[in-house]
Amino acid sequence: MVPRKHAEEHFLNTHAPVSCSLCSETMEREILAIHKGENCPQRIVTCEFCEFPLPAVDLAEHQEVCGNRTELYNTVGSSRDVRAAERDHGAQRRQPPDFSRKRLIFTIAITGIAVLLGSLFFQRKTESNSVH
């Protein structure tokens, strides 16, 4: 129960309709945080194989074709035999290598350096052309 003098404030803080900034769905203000953290299809999640951040709505499709996804293959038997062998031996899907995050950071750093050098080169070239 809310005192009548606080009813409007309570409504605005708890029940007023608000739009999710990620997916634009309208909901009550009090459930917005839960929606953004657990239910929003546009919330950012991470691929369990390559640790790539992407919207939750795209995760299943990404994981179907993820380059870092590993599976056990048996050249003699069928995939059904492989699954049975995994179940019998308690085999688990191998985890991606630990260096994937390091590789991503390295690639971003190299790209940043290349952009910086390119912009400096372009700036010098423009300055020398404007002087002549």
Summary of the structure (lengths in Angstrom):
residues: 132
radius of gyration: 25.8
end to end distance: 78.5
largest distance: 78.5
contacts: 274
relative contact order: 0.07
helix: 58%
strand: 9%
